[in-house]
Amino acid sequence: MNPDRPTSSSAATHHGPAEAMQSLLRSAFLALFVVTFIVQPVVIPSESMEPTLLVGDFLLVNRIALAPDAPWRPLLAAAEPARRQIVTFRSSQHPGQYLIKRIVAIPGDRLRIVADQVWINGQQLREPWLAPQSVGSAAALADFPTQTYTDPRVDLAWWRSMQTLVHDGQLTIPPGDYFVLGDNRTHSLDSRYWGFVRRDQIVASPVLIYFSLRRPSSPELAVTQPSDDRLGHEATLPERIRHAVRWSRLLRIVH
């Protein structure tokens, strides 16, 4: 045996508790860096993006590609948001709140909505993601833009400023602004109600549904049980988990 060659027992001493803790801390730091600067988990709270995103979907969003003010921006050029792309952005109406919608019109586009069908530059936008109940709805803003102020949820200042951008029944999107809509058009408060999303408000885009829990889209859809004192057989924990999780949506790519 070569006396200068360390034995397995002596080599093992170099991987003791201290080294294991250092390895754990490095892994934790890397995970924290990834979650803080690269991807971030979020959960969908409303039905405005159904059927693409359901209430209870947990998403990983990419914070690199679109964030214009990211700390790594000098090293990596930002991509420009694209038509049809789902994005998360800072709300201009509620500071500190983030929203998620789909871009349907980019700077320079001429937009018109007829019976919830989007027309861009004179051509109908193909929308395979659109919720079926959105087509031909009786919603106040199923046709847009209009000169009639009919819905109290519409921001009046936006409605007035919008009129200056409408020509021949089409809304022209200004430079640096984006027009966003929910896929569930009749249940979405979006650019029709409060205006454009500025480029500097857009921070990320969703990439993956990593988990999904069954939750009612709205309180009236929740199933309520009357008070009942009769004894019964409670479902086992595995059964409750099996029925609560939308297994078919796990690890689904968002597009």
C-alpha positions in Angstrom: 0.0 0.0 0.0 1.3 3.5 -0.9 1.8 5.3 2.4 1.4 8.7 0.7 -2.1 7.8 -0.7 -4.9 8.6 1.6 -7.1 5.8 2.6 -10.9 5.8 2.3 -11.3 6.4 6.0 -9.0 9.4 6.0 -10.6 10.9 2.9 -14.0 10.6 4.5 -12.8 12.9 7.3 -12.7 15.7 4.8 -16.5 15.5 4.4 -17.6 15.9 7.9 -20.5 18.0 9.4 -18.8 21.3 8.6 -18.4 20.5 4.9 -22.0 19.1 4.8 -23.3 22.4 6.3 -21.3 24.4 3.8 -22.8 22.4 0.9 -26.3 22.9 2.3 -25.8 26.6 2.7 -24.5 26.9 -0.9 -27.5 25.0 -2.2 -29.9 27.2 -0.1 -28.1 30.3 -1.4 -28.4 29.1 -5.0 -32.1 28.3 -4.5 -32.7 31.7 -2.9 -30.9 33.4 -5.8 -33.0 31.5 -8.4 -36.3 32.3 -6.7 -35.4 35.9 -6.0 -33.8 36.9 -9.3 -34.7 34.3 -12.0 -38.0 32.5 -11.3 -40.8 33.3 -8.8 -43.8 31.2 -7.7 -47.2 32.8 -8.0 -50.8 31.5 -7.6 -53.8 32.4 -9.8 -56.5 33.9 -7.7 -59.3 34.6 -10.2 -61.0 33.2 -13.3 -59.9 36.1 -15.7 -57.4 33.9 -17.5 -59.4 30.7 -17.8 -59.2 28.3 -19.5 -55.4 28.9 -20.0 -54.8 29.5 -16.2 -57.3 28.2 -13.6 -58.0 29.4 -10.1 -55.5 27.4 -7.9 -52.8 27.1 -10.6 -49.3 27.6 -9.1 -46.9 29.2 -11.7 -43.2 29.7 -12.1 -42.6 33.0 -13.9 -39.4 34.0 -15.8 -38.0 37.2 -14.3 -35.1 37.5 -16.7 -36.5 37.8 -20.2 -38.8 40.8 -19.8 -37.8 42.8 -16.7 -36.3 46.0 -17.9 -34.8 47.0 -14.5 -33.4 43.7 -13.4 -30.0 43.8 -11.7 -28.4 41.6 -14.4 -29.7 43.7 -17.2 -26.2 45.1 -18.2 -25.2 41.5 -18.9 -28.3 40.3 -20.6 -30.4 42.3 -23.0 -34.1 42.4 -22.3 -36.6 40.9 -24.9 -39.5 43.0 -26.0 -43.0 41.8 -25.0 -44.8 40.2 -28.0 -48.4 40.1 -29.1 -50.1 36.9 -27.8 -47.7 36.7 -24.8 -48.9 36.3 -21.3 -47.2 38.7 -18.9 -47.2 39.7 -15.3 -47.0 43.4 -14.5 -47.3 46.0 -11.8 -50.8 47.5 -11.4 -51.0 51.2 -11.9 -54.3 51.3 -10.0 -53.1 49.4 -7.0 -49.4 50.0 -6.1 -47.7 46.8 -4.9 -50.2 44.5 -6.7 -49.3 42.4 -9.7 -51.6 41.3 -12.4 -51.4 38.7 -15.2 -53.0 39.1 -18.6 -52.3 38.5 -22.3 -50.9 41.1 -24.7 -53.1 41.5 -27.7 -51.7 44.7 -29.1 -48.2 46.3 -29.1 -47.0 49.8 -29.8 -48.3 51.1 -33.2 -51.1 48.6 -33.5 -54.6 49.7 -34.4 -57.1 47.8 -32.3 -60.8 47.2 -32.4 -63.0 44.6 -30.6 -66.2 43.4 -32.1 -68.4 41.0 -30.1 -65.3 40.1 -28.0 -63.3 39.3 -31.2 -60.1 41.2 -31.4 -59.1 42.9 -34.7 -55.5 44.2 -35.1 -54.6 46.4 -38.1 -57.7 45.4 -39.9 -57.2 41.6 -39.4 -58.9 39.4 -36.9 -56.5 38.0 -34.3 -56.6 34.3 -34.0 -57.3 33.4 -30.4 -57.4 29.7 -29.7 -57.0 30.4 -26.0 -60.3 32.4 -25.7 -62.9 31.0 -23.2 -65.9 29.8 -25.2 -68.4 31.8 -23.1 -66.5 35.0 -24.0 -67.5 35.0 -27.7 -70.6 37.1 -28.5 -71.2 38.0 -24.8 -73.5 40.7 -23.7 -70.8 42.4 -21.6 -70.7 46.1 -21.6 -67.3 46.2 -23.3 -67.8 43.3 -25.8 -67.4 46.1 -28.4 -64.5 48.4 -28.0 -63.6 51.2 -28.4 -67.0 53.0 -27.9 -67.9 56.6 -27.1 -70.4 55.5 -24.5 -69.4 55.4 -20.9 -71.6 52.5 -19.6 -69.7 50.5 -17.0 -69.0 52.1 -13.5 -65.8 49.9 -13.3 -64.2 51.8 -16.2 -61.7 54.4 -15.1 -63.2 57.7 -16.3 -59.8 59.4 -16.8 -58.7 56.6 -19.1 -62.0 56.7 -21.0 -61.6 60.4 -21.7 -57.9 60.1 -22.8 -58.7 57.1 -24.9 -61.0 59.1 -27.1 -58.0 61.1 -28.4 -56.4 57.9 -29.7 -59.4 56.6 -31.6 -59.5 57.1 -35.3 -62.0 55.4 -37.7 -63.2 53.2 -34.8 -59.8 51.9 -34.0 -57.6 52.5 -31.0 -53.9 53.3 -31.8 -51.5 51.9 -29.2 -48.9 54.6 -28.3 -45.2 54.0 -28.2 -44.1 52.1 -25.1 -47.6 50.9 -24.2 -49.3 47.6 -24.5 -53.0 46.6 -24.6 -53.8 43.5 -22.5 -56.9 41.3 -22.1 -57.9 38.3 -20.1 -58.6 35.0 -21.9 -61.9 34.9 -20.1 -63.0 38.1 -21.7 -66.4 38.5 -19.8 -64.7 38.1 -16.4 -61.6 40.2 -16.8 -60.9 43.7 -15.7 -58.2 44.7 -18.2 -57.0 47.4 -20.6 -60.5 48.0 -21.7 -61.3 49.3 -18.2 -58.1 51.0 -17.0 -55.9 51.6 -19.9 -52.5 50.6 -21.2 -49.6 48.7 -19.5 -46.3 50.6 -19.8 -43.2 48.7 -20.8 -41.6 49.5 -17.4 -44.5 47.9 -15.6 -43.9 44.5 -17.2 -41.7 42.3 -15.0 -42.1 38.7 -16.0 -43.8 36.0 -18.1 -45.2 32.7 -16.8 -43.5 29.5 -18.0 -44.7 26.5 -16.1 -47.6 25.3 -14.0 -45.8 23.3 -11.3 -48.9 22.6 -9.1 -52.6 23.1 -9.2 -55.4 22.8 -6.6 -59.1 22.6 -7.3 -60.7 25.8 -6.1 -64.0 27.3 -7.0 -63.7 30.2 -9.4 -66.1 32.4 -7.4 -68.0 32.1 -4.1 -71.3 31.3 -5.9 -69.7 28.2 -7.5 -68.6 26.8 -4.2 -70.5 23.7 -3.0 -72.0 24.3 0.4 -73.3 21.6 2.7 -76.3 22.2 5.1 -75.7 21.6 8.7 -76.0 17.8 9.4 -75.2 16.0 12.7 -75.3 12.5 11.1 -72.2 10.5 11.4 -70.4 9.5 8.3 -67.2 8.2 6.9 -64.6 10.9 6.2 -62.5 10.3 3.2 -58.9 9.3 3.9 -56.1 11.8 3.5 -54.8 10.2 0.2 -58.3 10.3 -1.3 -58.7 14.0 -0.4 -55.3 14.8 -1.9 -56.1 12.8 -5.0 -59.3 14.7 -5.6 -57.9 18.1 -4.6 -55.0 18.2 -6.9 -55.4 18.7 -10.7 -52.8 16.1 -11.6 -53.2 16.7 -15.4 -52.0 20.3 -15.0 -48.7 19.6 -13.2 -45.6 20.6 -15.1 -47.7 22.1 -18.0 -46.0 24.7 -20.1 -47.8 28.1 -20.2 -48.5 29.6 -23.7 
